[in-house]
Amino acid sequence: MPGMSGPELHLHLSEMGLSFPVIYLTGVGNVPLSVQAMKRGAVDFRRSPSMRSCCCR
C-alpha cells in the first residue's frame, strides 16, 4: 500500500477512535506481524495463496 503499511493504517484508525473488525491478508507468513496485529485488535490474520499456486494448476 503506497505511503502506509497495513499495521500503520490499523494503528492510525485506532488512534482516531474508529473501531471495526480488521482482517489482515498478506502474501507472506510473518509470525511477529500476526502477533502484533492480533494485539492491536485484529480479528484474523490470513496468508493469501501465492499467485503462482493460483495460476499454475
Residue frames as a rotation matrix with the C-alpha (Angstrom) as fourth column:
MET 1
0.594 0.804 0.000 0.00
0.804 -0.594 0.000 0.00
0.000 0.000 -1.000 0.00
PRO 2
-0.102 -0.686 0.720 1.63
0.608 -0.616 -0.501 3.29
0.787 0.387 0.480 -1.02
GLY 3
-0.151 -0.065 0.986 2.58
-0.327 -0.938 -0.112 5.61
0.933 -0.339 0.120 1.84
MET 4
-0.138 0.173 0.975 1.42
-0.990 0.005 -0.141 3.49
-0.030 -0.985 0.171 4.76
SER 5
-0.887 -0.171 -0.428 1.57
-0.200 0.979 0.024 -0.16
0.416 0.107 -0.903 5.74
GLY 6
0.007 0.929 -0.369 -1.47
0.125 0.366 0.922 -2.13
0.992 -0.053 -0.114 6.87
PRO 7
-0.006 -0.039 -0.999 -0.34
0.970 0.243 -0.015 -2.14
0.243 -0.969 0.036 10.52
GLU 8
-0.925 -0.335 -0.182 0.29
0.366 -0.912 -0.184 1.63
-0.105 -0.237 0.966 10.36
LEU 9
-0.584 0.788 0.195 -3.19
-0.293 -0.429 0.855 2.19
0.757 0.442 0.482 8.96
HIS 10
0.150 0.631 -0.761 -4.72
0.546 0.590 0.596 -0.03
0.824 -0.505 -0.256 11.65
LEU 11
-0.384 -0.385 -0.839 -2.90
0.919 -0.245 -0.308 1.93
-0.087 -0.890 0.448 14.38
HIS 12
-0.991 -0.001 0.135 -3.87
0.032 -0.975 0.222 5.28
0.131 0.224 0.966 12.85
LEU 13
-0.254 0.967 -0.007 -7.55
-0.124 -0.025 0.992 4.34
0.959 0.253 0.126 12.67
SER 14
0.140 0.245 -0.959 -7.46
0.846 0.474 0.244 3.09
0.514 -0.846 -0.141 16.28
GLU 15
-0.704 -0.496 -0.508 -5.88
0.688 -0.654 -0.314 6.37
-0.177 -0.571 0.802 17.41
MET 16
-0.857 0.452 0.248 -8.70
-0.248 -0.783 0.570 8.24
0.452 0.427 0.783 15.67
GLY 17
-0.627 0.617 0.476 -11.19
-0.547 0.086 -0.833 6.28
-0.555 -0.782 0.283 17.77
LEU 18
0.129 0.650 -0.749 -12.52
-0.963 0.262 0.061 4.23
0.236 0.713 0.660 14.88
SER 19
-0.600 -0.276 0.751 -13.32
-0.559 0.816 -0.147 0.68
-0.572 -0.508 -0.644 15.86
PHE 20
0.573 0.726 -0.380 -14.41
-0.807 0.417 -0.419 -2.05
-0.146 0.546 0.825 13.46
PRO 21
0.696 -0.306 0.649 -13.33
0.126 0.943 0.308 -5.62
-0.706 -0.133 0.695 12.63
VAL 22
0.347 -0.687 -0.638 -9.93
-0.921 -0.377 -0.095 -5.76
-0.175 0.621 -0.764 10.92
ILE 23
0.794 -0.168 0.584 -8.70
0.205 0.979 0.003 -8.79
-0.572 0.118 0.812 8.97
TYR 24
0.059 -0.860 -0.506 -5.13
-0.731 -0.382 0.566 -8.79
-0.680 0.337 -0.651 7.71
LEU 25
0.902 0.096 0.422 -4.46
0.213 0.750 -0.626 -10.51
-0.376 0.654 0.656 4.38
THR 26
0.328 -0.886 -0.329 -0.80
-0.713 -0.460 0.529 -10.88
-0.620 0.061 -0.782 3.49
GLY 27
0.754 -0.126 -0.645 1.27
-0.511 0.505 -0.696 -12.58
0.413 0.854 0.317 0.86
VAL 28
-0.281 -0.901 -0.331 3.94
-0.252 0.402 -0.880 -13.62
0.926 -0.164 -0.340 3.35
GLY 29
0.659 0.418 -0.625 3.68
0.442 0.457 0.772 -15.58
0.608 -0.785 0.117 6.56
ASN 30
-0.377 -0.758 0.532 5.10
-0.052 -0.557 -0.829 -13.39
0.925 -0.340 0.171 9.31
VAL 31
0.028 0.401 -0.916 4.58
0.836 0.493 0.242 -14.52
0.549 -0.772 -0.322 12.91
PRO 32
-0.700 -0.295 -0.650 5.73
0.656 -0.626 -0.423 -11.28
-0.282 -0.722 0.631 14.60
LEU 33
-0.912 0.407 0.056 3.42
-0.321 -0.792 0.520 -9.22
0.255 0.456 0.853 12.38
SER 34
-0.176 0.897 -0.405 0.48
0.126 0.429 0.895 -11.53
0.976 0.107 -0.189 13.04
VAL 35
-0.200 0.044 -0.979 1.07
0.965 0.183 -0.189 -11.30
0.171 -0.982 -0.079 16.82
GLN 36
-0.930 -0.185 -0.319 1.28
0.242 -0.959 -0.149 -7.51
-0.278 -0.215 0.936 16.58
ALA 37
-0.701 0.713 0.033 -1.93
-0.295 -0.331 0.896 -7.39
0.650 0.618 0.442 14.53
MET 38
-0.002 0.730 -0.683 -3.83
0.534 0.578 0.617 -9.53
0.845 -0.364 -0.391 17.00
LYS 39
-0.446 -0.227 -0.866 -2.59
0.883 -0.268 -0.384 -7.44
-0.145 -0.936 0.320 19.95
ARG 40
-0.984 0.077 -0.159 -3.90
-0.102 -0.982 0.157 -4.33
-0.144 0.171 0.975 18.19
GLY 41
-0.328 0.938 0.111 -7.32
-0.409 -0.035 -0.912 -5.93
-0.852 -0.344 0.395 17.89
ALA 42
-0.516 0.149 -0.844 -7.38
-0.824 0.182 0.536 -7.66
0.234 0.972 0.029 14.51
VAL 43
0.371 0.741 0.560 -9.98
-0.808 0.555 -0.199 -10.39
-0.458 -0.378 0.805 14.35
ASP 44
0.800 -0.155 0.579 -7.97
0.312 0.933 -0.181 -12.54
-0.512 0.326 0.795 11.92
PHE 45
0.106 -0.832 -0.544 -4.67
-0.772 -0.414 0.482 -12.72
-0.626 0.369 -0.687 10.08
ARG 46
0.758 0.272 0.593 -4.63
0.121 0.835 -0.537 -14.73
-0.641 0.478 0.600 6.85
ARG 47
-0.461 -0.865 -0.196 -1.89
-0.239 -0.091 0.967 -15.62
-0.854 0.493 -0.165 4.43
SER 48
0.548 0.669 -0.502 -3.14
-0.647 -0.041 -0.761 -15.36
-0.530 0.742 0.411 0.87
PRO 49
0.543 -0.364 0.756 -2.17
0.531 0.847 0.026 -18.05
-0.650 0.388 0.654 -1.63
SER 50
-0.428 -0.764 -0.482 0.64
-0.020 -0.525 0.851 -17.04
-0.904 0.374 0.209 -3.95
MET 51
0.277 0.488 -0.828 -0.20
-0.815 -0.337 -0.472 -16.04
-0.509 0.805 0.305 -7.49
ARG 52
-0.570 -0.583 -0.579 1.91
-0.803 0.545 0.243 -18.93
0.174 0.603 -0.778 -8.73
SER 53
-0.920 0.238 0.313 -0.15
0.077 0.891 -0.448 -21.52
-0.385 -0.388 -0.837 -6.88
CYS 54
0.017 0.979 -0.203 -3.36
-0.118 -0.200 -0.973 -19.96
-0.993 0.040 0.112 -8.22
CYS 55
0.388 0.140 -0.911 -2.20
-0.819 -0.402 -0.410 -19.69
-0.424 0.905 -0.041 -11.82
CYS 56
-0.427 -0.726 -0.540 -0.22
-0.882 0.466 0.070 -22.88
0.201 0.506 -0.839 -12.29
ARG 57
-0.134 0.436 0.890 -2.82
-0.527 0.729 -0.437 -25.55
-0.839 -0.527 0.132 -11.72
